[in-house]
Amino acid sequence: MSDDDDVREPDQLAGIELPESRSAVVGHAEARAGVLAALDAARLPGGILLHGPRGIGKATLAFDIARTVFARTGDESPAHIAAQVAAGAYPNLRVLRKAARDTGRGFYTAIRVEEVRGLIEESRMTRGRAGFRVVIVDSIDDCNPSSANALLKILEEPPPETLFLLISHRPGGLLPTIKSRCQPVALRPLSDADVRAVLGEAPGVGHAVELAAGRPRRGFEALALGDDKGLVALQGWLRAPANGAASVHLGIADILAADKEGAAFAFGREMLLDWIATEARAAAMSGAKARLASVSGLWDKATALFADAEEYNLDARQTLISILDAIRRHAQSHLSLTEAR
């Protein structure tokens, strides 16, 4: 079997256990307890929107909830349910993801309307096991307009004893009508201790935990990259960007842009966008209107530059230089020169 045959999911990390195979959830205890309390009280909503930053364990939590729902509403042992869920073979579970392409390698760029229509047809059939059905959409952000509207129809009139678990990294971009049909459950980045528990013991795990910023997935990516010089330099620069000389971020851009298609460039892009998002939250809480307006413009600029660089194959080095310079100017105008983020 080829490596491509082993890739079951569009965002699968090589050598890392899939969310459906993980036996325990680390973190998110309060959110999990709230959902299961509603199940025990027979007050489970038809749809739950699990939302939060990418890589914090939303899919892992969704599969854990699904296994628990099957065990508490069906008649099979938890061990048997877990084995079938991990194998993708449990009859009462349907997972909507970007599907593998019919021809060639890779996956489709969106969850297609055909898959949602297939789900609707399946929902009219007799269940394969006693107990609830669960549908996991990982992620709802990947639906195109047609598939999102088709999914909305089934959320408006969900089949009996069926739970929809929708995963979103960017809930602000969802259709308001979809959000209104689901109970929102906000999930936040994990503590460093929890991230370390997920990553386990490995050389460089301390540095990976620091780079992860509460996201276990990013920690695994950092472990795979090792002590990348560009990322280490970027991490140090982002602690106090107002203090950095222009020559420093020129050097960072040179290193990361050397392999635009590589993992380090993608990781650096996420670090930059995360810094801006964190600064936006801090600006909103501070009530400083000028600071908030500045960081909002910074976000728009950074996302547009990255999108254009990818779509039009623009110079990665110049893209990074522009974004780093914009962050530095924002920090010099609105943050203390000694403030670390």
C-alpha positions in Angstrom: 0.0 0.0 0.0 1.4 3.4 -0.9 1.6 6.4 1.4 -1.2 8.0 -0.5 -3.4 5.0 0.3 -2.7 5.5 4.0 -4.0 9.1 4.0 -7.6 8.9 5.1 -8.2 12.6 5.8 -7.4 15.8 4.1 -5.5 17.4 7.0 -3.9 14.2 8.3 -0.5 14.5 9.9 2.0 11.6 9.1 2.5 9.3 12.1 -0.1 11.0 14.3 -3.2 9.2 15.7 -6.4 10.3 14.0 -9.1 12.0 16.1 -11.5 9.0 15.7 -8.8 6.7 17.2 -7.9 8.7 20.3 -9.2 7.1 23.4 -9.3 10.2 25.6 -9.9 13.9 25.3 -7.3 16.2 27.0 -8.8 19.5 28.0 -12.3 20.8 27.2 -13.7 19.0 30.3 -16.4 21.7 31.0 -17.7 21.6 27.4 -17.8 17.8 27.3 -19.6 17.7 30.6 -22.2 20.2 29.5 -23.1 18.2 26.3 -23.3 14.9 28.2 -25.4 16.5 30.9 -27.9 17.5 28.2 -27.8 14.0 26.9 -28.6 12.5 30.3 -31.4 15.0 30.8 -32.9 14.2 27.4 -32.3 17.8 26.4 -29.8 17.2 23.7 -30.2 19.7 20.8 -30.4 18.6 17.2 -27.2 20.4 16.4 -24.1 21.5 18.3 -21.5 23.9 16.9 -18.0 23.2 18.3 -16.0 26.2 17.5 -12.5 27.5 18.3 -9.0 27.8 16.8 -7.7 25.1 14.5 -5.8 22.3 16.1 -7.1 22.5 19.7 -8.9 19.1 19.6 -12.4 19.9 18.4 -12.6 16.8 16.2 -11.2 14.6 19.0 -13.9 15.9 21.3 -16.6 15.4 18.6 -15.7 11.7 18.2 -15.5 11.3 22.0 -19.0 12.7 22.3 -20.2 10.5 19.5 -18.8 7.3 21.2 -20.4 8.3 24.5 -23.8 9.0 22.8 -23.7 5.6 21.2 -22.8 3.8 24.4 -25.5 5.6 26.4 -28.4 5.3 23.9 -27.5 1.9 22.3 -26.9 -1.6 23.4 -23.2 -2.3 22.6 -20.1 -2.2 24.7 -18.0 1.0 24.7 -15.0 -1.1 23.5 -16.8 -2.5 20.5 -18.2 1.0 19.6 -14.7 2.6 19.9 -13.1 -0.1 17.7 -15.8 0.4 15.0 -15.6 4.2 15.2 -11.8 4.1 14.8 -12.2 1.9 11.7 -14.8 4.2 10.2 -17.3 1.3 10.3 -19.9 2.2 12.9 -23.3 2.2 11.2 -24.8 5.1 13.2 -21.9 7.5 12.6 -21.6 9.6 9.5 -18.6 11.9 9.0 -18.7 14.7 6.4 -15.2 15.8 5.3 -13.7 16.9 2.0 -13.8 13.6 0.1 -10.9 12.0 -1.8 -10.9 12.8 -5.5 -12.5 10.3 -7.8 -9.4 10.3 -10.0 -5.9 11.2 -9.1 -4.4 12.1 -5.7 -5.6 14.4 -3.0 -8.9 15.6 -1.9 -11.6 18.0 -3.2 -11.3 21.6 -2.0 -14.8 21.6 -0.4 -17.5 19.4 1.0 -19.6 18.9 -2.1 -23.4 19.1 -2.2 -23.5 15.5 -3.5 -22.2 14.3 -0.1 -24.8 16.3 1.8 -27.6 14.9 -0.4 -26.3 11.4 0.3 -26.5 12.1 4.0 -30.1 13.3 3.6 -31.0 10.1 1.8 -29.3 8.0 4.5 -31.2 9.8 7.2 -34.4 8.4 5.8 -33.3 4.9 6.1 -33.5 2.6 9.1 -30.6 2.9 11.5 -28.0 0.2 11.5 -27.8 0.0 15.3 -30.0 0.8 18.3 -29.6 4.3 19.7 -28.9 7.7 18.3 -27.3 8.6 15.0 -24.5 11.1 15.0 -23.3 13.2 12.1 -19.9 15.0 12.4 -19.1 17.7 9.9 -15.4 18.4 9.9 -15.4 21.1 9.1 -18.5 23.2 8.3 -16.1 25.9 7.1 -15.3 23.5 4.1 -18.8 23.6 2.8 -19.4 25.5 -0.4 -22.6 27.6 -0.7 -24.6 24.7 -2.3 -23.6 22.2 0.3 -24.1 24.6 3.2 -27.6 25.4 2.0 -28.3 21.6 1.6 -27.1 21.0 5.2 -29.2 23.8 6.5 -32.3 22.1 5.2 -31.6 19.0 7.3 -30.7 21.1 10.3 -34.0 22.9 10.1 -35.9 19.5 10.3 -33.4 17.1 11.8 -34.4 13.4 11.9 -35.4 12.0 15.3 -32.7 10.8 17.6 -29.9 12.4 15.4 -27.2 14.6 16.7 -25.2 16.9 14.4 -21.8 17.9 15.6 -20.5 20.8 13.4 -16.9 21.8 13.7 -15.8 25.3 12.8 -12.5 27.1 13.0 -14.1 30.4 11.7 -17.7 30.6 13.0 -17.9 34.3 11.9 -18.0 33.1 8.3 -20.9 30.7 8.7 -24.4 31.3 7.5 -26.4 33.0 10.3 -29.2 30.5 9.7 -26.8 27.6 10.3 -25.6 29.1 13.5 -29.1 29.7 14.7 -30.0 26.0 14.3 -27.1 24.9 16.6 -26.1 25.2 20.2 -22.7 26.9 20.2 -20.0 25.4 22.3 -16.8 27.6 22.4 -13.6 25.7 22.8 -10.3 27.4 23.7 -6.6 26.6 23.4 -5.3 24.2 25.9 -2.9 24.9 28.8 0.8 24.1 28.2 0.5 21.2 30.6 -2.4 19.7 28.5 -0.5 20.3 25.3 2.5 18.4 26.7 0.2 15.6 27.8 -1.0 15.2 24.2 2.5 15.5 22.7 4.1 13.0 25.1 7.8 12.9 25.8 10.0 13.5 22.8 13.2 15.5 22.1 12.4 19.1 21.8 8.9 18.8 23.3 9.4 21.9 25.5 10.1 24.1 22.5 7.2 22.5 20.6 4.8 23.3 23.5 5.9 26.9 23.4 5.3 27.2 19.7 2.0 25.3 19.9 0.3 28.2 21.8 -2.3 25.9 23.2 -2.8 23.9 19.9 -1.7 20.3 20.1 -1.8 19.9 16.3 0.7 22.8 16.0 2.9 21.1 18.6 3.1 18.0 16.5 3.9 20.1 13.5 6.7 21.8 15.5 8.1 18.5 16.5 8.3 17.4 12.9 10.1 20.6 11.9 12.6 20.5 14.8 14.6 23.6 15.7 13.8 25.5 12.5 16.0 28.7 12.5 13.4 30.9 10.9 10.6 29.9 13.3 12.8 30.3 16.3 13.8 33.8 15.1 10.1 34.6 14.3 9.0 33.5 17.8 11.6 35.7 19.5 10.7 38.7 17.2 7.0 38.4 17.9 7.6 38.7 21.7 8.3 42.4 21.2 8.0 43.4 17.6 8.1 47.1 18.4 11.8 46.6 19.5 13.0 44.8 16.4 15.1 46.4 13.7 14.0 46.2 10.1 17.1 44.1 9.4 15.9 41.4 11.7 12.6 40.8 9.9 14.5 40.9 6.6 16.5 37.9 7.8 13.4 36.1 9.0 11.7 36.6 5.7 14.8 35.3 3.9 14.8 32.0 5.8 11.1 31.3 5.7 10.6 32.2 2.1 13.4 29.9 0.9 10.8 27.1 0.7 7.4 28.7 0.1 5.8 25.3 -0.3 7.4 23.9 2.8 6.0 23.3 6.3 8.0 26.0 7.9 6.6 28.8 5.7 3.0 27.6 6.5 3.8 27.4 10.2 5.3 30.9 10.1 2.2 32.2 8.4 0.0 30.8 11.1 2.2 32.3 13.8 1.8 35.7 12.2 -1.9 35.4 11.8 -2.3 34.2 15.4 -0.3 37.1 16.7 -2.6 39.5 14.9 -5.7 37.7 16.2 -4.4 37.7 19.7 -3.6 41.4 19.5 -7.1 42.1 18.0 -8.7 40.4 21.1 -6.5 42.4 23.4 -7.3 45.6 21.6 -11.1 44.9 21.8 -10.8 44.3 25.5 -8.8 47.5 26.1 -11.4 49.7 24.5 -8.7 51.6 22.6 -10.5 52.5 19.3 -7.4 53.5 17.4 -5.5 50.4 18.4 -8.5 48.2 17.4 -8.9 50.0 14.0 -5.2 49.6 13.4 -5.1 45.8 14.1 -8.3 45.3 12.1 -6.6 46.8 9.1 -3.5 44.8 9.8 -5.6 41.6 9.8 -7.2 42.5 6.4 -3.8 43.3 4.9 -2.1 40.1 6.1 -4.9 37.8 5.0 -5.1 39.5 1.6 -1.4 39.4 1.1 -1.1 35.7 2.0 -4.1 34.9 -0.2 -2.8 36.8 -3.2 0.7 35.3 -2.8 -0.9 31.8 -2.9 -3.3 32.5 -5.8 -1.0 34.4 -8.0 2.3 32.8 -7.0 3.7 36.1 -5.8 7.1 36.6 -4.1 6.9 35.0 -0.7 9.8 37.0 0.7 8.2 40.3 -0.2 4.9 39.1 1.3 6.5 38.3 4.6 8.5 41.6 4.7 5.3 43.6 4.1 3.5 41.8 6.9 6.3 41.9 9.4 6.8 45.6 8.7 3.1 46.3 9.2 3.2 44.4 12.5 6.2 46.3 13.6 4.6 49.7 12.8 1.4 48.7 14.6 3.4 47.7 17.7 5.4 50.9 17.7 2.3 53.0 17.5 0.0 51.1 19.9 2.1 48.9 22.2 4.8 49.5 24.8 8.3 49.0 23.4 8.9 46.5 26.1 5.6 44.7 25.9 5.9 41.0 25.0 3.1 39.1 23.5 
